[in-house]
C-alpha cells in the first residue's frame, strides 16, 4: 500500500465548518453525504455565490473521494498506515502552527508595548510642552503688562516735560 500525503488535499477537512470567500454563508461538510450544506440564513444567493457553492461542493466531493480511496478499502476497512501517516503530518503541522501563533502573539505584544511606550513619551512631551507653553504665556502676559505700564509712565513723563517746557518758556518771557 502506498502512503497518501495530506498536503495534496486542497479543500476543507471533512466535518469542519468553513467560510466561503467574500461571503457570509457557511458550509458544513457531511462526510456520509460527501457534500456541503448551506447553514446561512440568507434567503437569496447571487449567481457568483451559487457558482462558488457548486465549485466548493465539487471540490469537497473530490477530496472526500480521495480520502476514502486512500484511507479506506472498498470493503470499508481502514488503511491504518495511511491514517497514521496523515495523523503524524497533521500533528506536526498543528505543532508548527501553534509555534507560529505563539511567536506572532509574542511579537504583537512586544509591538504593542513599544507603541504604548512611544505613546507615553509623546503624551509626556505634549504635557511638558503644554506646561512650558502655559509658563511662556504667563511670562508674556507679565511682560505685556509691564510694557503697558512703562508706556503709560513714559506718556505721563512726556506730558510733564512738555508742561515744564511751556512753564519755563512762559516764565522766561
C-alpha positions, 0 to 999 in steps of 0.5 A: 500500500502506498502512503497518501500525503495530506498536503495534496488535499486542497479543500476543507477537512471533512466535518469542519465548518468553513467560510466561503470567500467574500461571503457570509454563508457557511458550509458544513461538510457531511462526510456520509453525504460527501457534500456541503450544506448551506447553514446561512440564513440568507434567503437569496444567493447571487449567481457568483455565490451559487457558482462558488457553492457548486465549485466548493461542493465539487471540490469537497466531493473530490477530496472526500473521494480521495480520502476514502480511496486512500484511507479506506478499502472498498470493503470499508476497512481502514488503511491504518498506515495511511491514517497514521501517516496523515495523523503524524503530518497533521500533528506536526503541522498543528505543532508548527502552527501553534509555534507560529501563533505563539511567536506572532502573539509574542511579537504583537505584544512586544509591538504593542508595548513599544507603541504604548511606550512611544505613546507615553513619551509623546503624551509626556512631551505634549504635557511638558510642552503644554506646561512650558507653553502655559509658563511662556504665556504667563511670562508674556502676559507679565511682560505685556503688562509691564510694557503697558505700564512703562508706556503709560509712565513714559506718556505721563513723563512726556506730558510733564516735560512738555508742561515744564517746557511751556512753564519755563518758556512762559516764565522766561518771557 
